[in-house]
């Protein structure tokens, strides 16, 4: 393994990861590391391979080659449920909740990996099983308070607004007490107010709880403001890595989003003019969404 992936504070190391589907290469020799307490963003055009990376990390996809090391242990061959037990939590680009269950029950389902007695045994309310069940319920209530969804706890998820469903999904991931949290477009489809709330939760998880996270998000304003470091992918390859300010003006990143002529313009050529006059907005400027 390369020296930069052997740092003592490395939580996750991905080395030379390759994934393909029927001859189509989705991830091509990708390597990166995530350090303790770090918030790493992955950006890139649609189809760049971003979600496939998360699917490899949590075990939904089996890479053709490469290694994934989490907390000092290689997990490349582990199935998803064992990776969850190792401490990898996940939210999804498309909400994956139990629509017929309440918000409370959905979040509680994230506690299953920590339940020794099981739901049926715990329901008897005797001895250790009772104490365990009450402890799990207390943890779930803490998460509900943190996400400010107290009034929705007993509502069926199918009846909840989309933004609240996104919060419930984050709550379920937090109920696992993850050592690593993978966030796949947690703010997609949200209003500006809902995005601000979600950004606040993510910041607190990083700054107060020190939770390392990998974030995929198309809102460039959000990802530039929140992340410590960015990786940009295009056609399955990592084309740039560094601090957000550096990535924002990286010619290869601009080229991936807009094409060759825009990269040349950004490097100091004449200012591009939008239809109707005035400069055309940069797609990687904070406050704007990316492709």
N, C-alpha and C positions, 0 to 999 in steps of 0.2 A: 504494500500500500504506500502511496506517495506520502512524503513527510508532512504536507499540510493537512492530511487527513488523520494524523496521529497526535494532534494536539490534545493535551490533557482535558481541556474543557469541551471537547467535541462530543456532542450529543448524538449526532447522526452523520454518517459518512456514506456517500454514494460514489462508487468508483466504476468508471467505464461501463455504465449501464446501457444496454442495448435491448430494444423491444421492437418486434415486427409483427404485422398481421398479414398473412397470405402474401408475403413478399414486400409489403409496404412498411418501410421503416418509420416507426413512430417516435422512437428515442434512439439517438445515434451517438454512442460513446460518451454519455453524460457523466461528469464527475463534479461533485461539490460537497461541502460540509456545512453543518449547522452547529453553532456553538451555544453554550449554556446561556439562557436568558435572551437569545437573539431572535429577532423577528425578520425572517428572510422572505422576500417577495419574489415570485416568479411571474414574469410578464412575457408577452409575445403575441403575435397575431393569432386569430382563430386557427385551430389545427396545428399549432406549433408543437404540441406534445405535453402541455402543462398538466392537464388532468391525468394523463397517462403516467406522469412521474409520481403523483400522489397515489395512484392505483398500484404502482409497483411498491411504494414504500409501505402501504398498509396491507399488501398481499392480495389484492383483487386481481392483479396481473402478475404473471410469472415472466421475468425478463429472459431473453434468449441468452444473455451473458452479462457479466458484471457482478458486483457485490454491493450489498447494503448492510451496514453495520450500525446497530442502535445500542447505545449505552454499553459499548465495548463488546457486544455480542453480535456475530453475524446472524442475520434473520432472513437472508435471501430465500431460503427454502421453507420458511414457516408459513402456515395458512393464516388467514386474517384473524381468526378468533384467538390464536396464540399470540399474534402481534398485539392485539388489543390487551391481552393479559400482561404483556410486557410493558404496556403504558402508552400505546399509540392511539390517540383519539382522532376523530374525523367528522367533518361536516361535508355536505355534498352540494354540487352545483345545482342539481334538481333535488328538492326537498324529499327526504326518505324517512318519513315518520309513519306512525300507525294512525291513520285518519279517524278510526272509530273510537280510539282511546282518548282520554283527557290529556291535557298538557302535563298534569302531575304524573300520570301513569307513563307517558312517553319519556319524561325525564328520569323517572324511577327505573325504567328499563336499562338505562346506562349503568345502574348499580349492580346488575346481574353478575358481572364478572367478579364482584367482591362479596357476593352472598354465599356463605358457607352452608346455611341450612336450607336454602331454596325458598321459593315463594310459598308453597303449600305448607311446609313445616313452619315457616315464620308466621303463617296465618293462625296457628294454634295459640299464639301468645303465651307460651310457657317458657320459663327459664331463659337460657341463653338465646333461644330463637326469638323471644320477645325483645330482649335487649338489643339484639342485632337489628331487628326490623325497625325499632325506634331510632336507632343510630342512623340507619339508612334514610329514614324519613326526615330526620333532622338535617342531614346533609342536603337532601333534595330541596327542603324549604329554604336553606341558605342560598342555593342557586337561584330559586324562584325570586327571592328578595334581591339578589344581585342583579338579575335581569329585569327587574321591575315589572313582573307579569303576575303579581299576586291575584289580581281580579280575574285572570283567565285560567287559574289552576284547575278548575273543575270543568272547563269547557272542552267539548270534543274538538280535536285538532282540525277536523274537516270544516268546522264552523268558524275558525279563527281567521283574522286578516292575514294576508301573506307575510307581512313584516313580523307579526307575532309568531307565526310558524317558524320563521328563520331563527327567532330568539329561542324557541323551544328546542330546535335542533341543536343550537349551540349549547343549551342547557343539558341536553342528553349527553353530548360529548364531554362536557365538564363533569357530569356525574360519574364518569369513568375514572376521574382523578388522573388525567393523562400526564405523562412526563414529556410528551410531545403532542402538539395539536396541529392537525392539518386542516386548513380552512380553504375550501374551494368556492370562491365567489360568494362569500357570506352576505354581501350587500347587494347582489344582483336583484333588480326589480324593486328596490326599496325607495321610499321617498327621501328627500334631503334630510328631514328630521330623523327618520329611522336610521339612515346611514351614520349620522352624527352619534346616535346612541350606540350603534354597533362599534364604531371606531373608539368610543369611550370605553366600552367593555374590553376591547382588544388591548388598548393601552394599559388598562389596569391589570389585566392578566400578565402583561409583559413587565410593567414597572413595579407593581406591588407584589405579585406572586412569582415573578421570574420565570414564567412558563415559556419555553422555546416554542416557536410557531413557524410554520410555512404558510404563506398567504398567496393565493391566486386571486387577483381582482382586476377587472377591466377599467375601473375608475382610477385614472392616473393621479388625480389629486389625492385620493385616499392612500394609494400605495406609496406615492412619493413622500407623503407626510408621516406615515406610520412606520415604514420599514427601515431597518438599519442597513440592509444590503439588498441588492437586487440581482437576479439572474434573468437575462433575456434569452429566450429560445426562438428558433425559427427552423422549420422543417426538422424538428427533433434534435437539433444541435444547440449547444450553448454558444451564443455569439458574443456575449458580453457579460461581465460580472463586476460589481463594484458598488460604491455609495450611490444613492438615488440621484444626486446632482450630477455625478459623472455619467451615469447611464442616460440621463435625460438628453444629453447632447452628444451621445456616442454615435458616430456616423453609421455604424453597422446596425444599430437599433433603429435609427430613423429610416434607413434604407429598408429594413424589414417591414416597417409599418407603412411607408409611403412610396418607396421606390428610389431608384438611383438619383434622379434629378433633384429630389427633395433633400437627399443627403448632401449633395453638392451645394445646394443653396444654404443649408444650415452651417456649412463649413466656412461661410464668409462671402458667398455670392450675393447677387442682388436679392432684395427682399421680395418674396412672393406676394402677389396681390390677389386678394379674393375677388370673386365676382361682385360688382357694385362698388369697388374701391376699398381701400384699407388693407392692411396686412392680413394674410391668412393665418389663422390660429395654429399654433404648434400642437399636434395631437398628444405630445408627452408633457405638456405644461400642466402643472397642478390645477385641479379644478375641472379638467376635461377627461372624458372617457377615451379609452383606446379601442382599437379594433378588436 
